[in-house]
Amino acid sequence: MQALLAARPAVDIVYFSGQSFVDPGCEADYLPDYRRGIERTFSSGVEATGAMLLRGTCFASPCLYLSRRSLWGGGEGEGGGALAFLPIVHEDEEILTRLTCGAGVSVCVDTVFFQRRIRAGSTMTQMLVALALPRVLDRFADRRVMLLGCAVLPIGLVALALVVLAPATVVTWSGLLVIWFVLGAATALILTPSARLLRRSSNETTRPAVFAAQFSLSHACFIVTYPLAGVLGALLGLAPTALLLAALGTAAAVTAARVWTPSAPVRDTESPAVTA
């Protein structure tokens, strides 16, 4: 391993856990599957890392976490702040992407252990709310439903921060599941009516441009908030990051409520203009 490192000093080691959808445990208790791209299975992460270095590729688990120490240096034997680019083969889609990290730093990336258990609950909630929303939207305006989701999300993030700070017990674990359920529901309240709102606010001529603009704007926000959440989570911890994101969500909700007034006209392609 040291010989490999000496031969490639400008390229970082990036080790990704083989526990993509496996509960946490000792590496000796299971056999990580690193077949994709290397065509063999390795019994340890060290052996897999050596083979990946020889090939110049690594594998990324579906859910990644970069610690402050591994990303920015400061630990024993870690290098400075220079950036290096390392090709990554995604484990599921087998697509090439690039990960930036400090030169000479050994980055250990482990799958978040509750990926399978908790994220599934959030996705299920969004599906349930999406199925129930047509009846709700028949009784309430899009604006009221979507702003409700905007209001619930920051509250859920504050509750998440409190749960993270509390001692780990059965109660806090149950609370975390409930909060994840609520966050999924609030997200669905915002996202599900958006396509209908865009359709009602456009006609056949302008609709492609309206949808393209919404897609571009939303993904521009993702470009800012996704790295922000990851870096702040690594530097400050999950609880402070949740509170900061709650503040950001509150500001966004207030802005939406002020810009989208109840009397704002909404174009309906099948009827005269109506109000939200």
N, C-alpha and C positions, 0 to 999 in steps of 0.2 A: 504493500500500500504506500509506504513512504517513497519507494522508487517511482511509483506512478505520479505521486504528488510532485516530486522533484522534476520529473520530465515535463509536467504541465503546470508550471507555477502560476500562469496567468488565468487559469480556469478553476473555478470553485468546484468543490464537491457539493452536490445537492442530493441529500438522501431523503427519499420519500417512503413513508411507512407502507408496508404491504397490507395493512389492516383496513383496506378501503371500506369494507362493510362487515368487519369482524370486530367483536367487542374487544376492549383492551385486555392485554394479557402478556405474559412472557413470550418473547419471540420463539423460544424453543417449543412452545405449546402448539404451534401451527406451522404450516409451510407456506411462506409468502410466494405468490405467483408472479414471477418477473419474466414470463415467457415472451411477451410481446416485444418484438424487435431484437431479442437476444436469443430466442429459441431454446431456452432451457430454464429450469427452475432452480433457484438458489436457496440454500438452507439458512442463510443469515444475511443481514443487511450489509455487513462488511464485504462479504463475497460478491454480493450483487453490485455494490458500489464500485468495486474494482473492475468488474466486467463492463459496467456502464462507462467508466472513465476510458477504457480502451476503445469503446465504440463512440464516445463523445456524446452520448445521449443518456437521459435519465427518465424516470417515470413519475408522473404527478398523480397523487391521489385526488379524488373528487373534491375534497375539502382540505384546504391548506392553511397552515398557520406559521407565520414567521415570527420568532421571538425577537425581542430587542437585541439580545446578546448576539444571536446568530446573524441578524440583518445588518446591524451597525457596528459590530466589533466590540472590543473591550474585554473579551474573555481571554483565557490563557491560549497563547499561540495564534491569536486571530490578528488579521492584518488591518490595513488602514481603510480609508473610505473610498478608494477608487472603485469604479464600477466595471463589471465584466458581464458579458452576455453568454449564456449557456443554453444550447438548444434543449428543449424539453419535448418529449413525446407524450401526449396526453394518454392516460391509461385507458379511457373509455373510447374516445373518438379517434385516437391515433393521429392527431394533427400536431404540427409543429408550432410552438409558441416560444417566447423568450422570457427569461426571468432575470432580473437585475439583482445583483447582490455584491457585497464588498469583496474585492480580490483577496484570495488567500483565506477566506472564511469558510469553514465547514458548516453548512446550513442543514440542520436536522428538521425535517418537516414531518409532523405526525398528523394522522387523520383525527379530526375532532370526534371524540368517542360517541357523542350523542347524535351524530349525523343521521344514522338510520332511524333512531327511535323518535327524535323530536322533530326533525324536518318533515318526516312523513305526516306527523300530526298537523303541522302547519299547512301542508299541501292539501290534506284531507279537508281541513276547515275551509280553505278557499273554494274547493269544489262544492261543498255543501252550501256555502253562502251564494255561490254563483248559480246554483240550481234554484235556490229560494228567491233570488233577487227579482226575477220577472214579476212575480206577484207583488213584491214590495214596491217596485217602480211603477206599478199600475196605480198605487195609492199615494206615493210620495214623489216629489220632484227629484230629478237627478242631483240637483245642487244640494239638497238636504241630505241625501244618502251619501254622496261623496264627501261632503264636509264632515259628516259624522265619522267616517273612516279616518279623515285627517285629524280629527280631535282625539280619537281613541288611540292612534298609534303612539303619540308622545306619552300618553298616560301609561300605555303598556311598556314602553321603554324605561320609564321611571320605575315602574314596578319590577321590571327585570333587574335593574341596578340594585334595588333593595334586596331582591332574592339572592343575587350573586354575593352581596356583602354579608348576608346572614349565614350562620353556621349550617353546614350540610346535614339536613335531616330529611326524614320522609315527608314532613310538611313542606319544606322548601322545594323538594323535588316535585311534589304534587303541584305546588304553586307555579313552578317553572313550566310544567305541562299546560296548566290553565292559561298562563300568560302567552305561551306559544300559540295556543288555540285562538286566543283573542287577537294576537297580532296577525295571524292568518286571515281571520274574519275581517279585520279592519282593512287589510290590504285588498281583499276581494271587493269590499265596498267601494274602494277607490278605482280599481282597475276594471272591474266588470262593466260598469255603465259607460266607460270612457269611449268605447267604439260607437255606442249608440249616440252619445253626445256629439262626437265628431261627424257622424252621418247626418244628424239633424242640423248641424251647423254648416253644411256644405251642400252643393248640388253635384250632378254628374261631372260637370266641368272642373270644379275646384276640389272635388273630393280627393283625388290622388295627391295633390299638393298639400292638402290639410293633413292627411294621414302621414305623409312623408315628413312634414314639419313636426308633428307630434312625436314621431319616432326619433327624429334627430334631436329634439329638445330633451326627451326623456333619457336618451342614451348619453347626451352631454352631461346630464346630472349624474348618471351612473359613473361616468368617467371620473367625476370629482368625488362622489360619496363612497364608492367602493374602496378605492385606495385610502381615502381618509379614514374609513372605519377600520381597515386593516392595520394601518400605521399607528393610529391612536390606540387601538386595542393592544398592539405590541408594546407601545411606549408607556401608556398610562394604565392599562388594565381594562377589563370588560365593563366594570361598573362605571368609572368615569366616562368611558367612551359612550355607553348607553345614555348617560345624562346629557352629554354634549350633542348626541344625535337627536335626543328628545327636544333639546332647545332648537336645533336646526329644523326639526319637523314642526315645532310650534310656530316658528317664524314663517315657514312655508304655508301652514294652514291659515294663519292670520292674513298673509298676503293673498291667498286664494279667496278668502271670504270677502276681502275688501275689493279685489279686482272683479270678482264674479258676483255682482249684486243680484238680489232677488228679482229686480225689475229688468235685468239685462235680457234683451230679446234673443231668442234662439230660433234660427231658421229651420223649419220643418219642410222637407221636400214634398210631403204629401198634403200639407195644410198650410194656412197662413201662419205668419210668425207668431210664436207663443212666447211666454216668459218662463224662465227657469224656476 
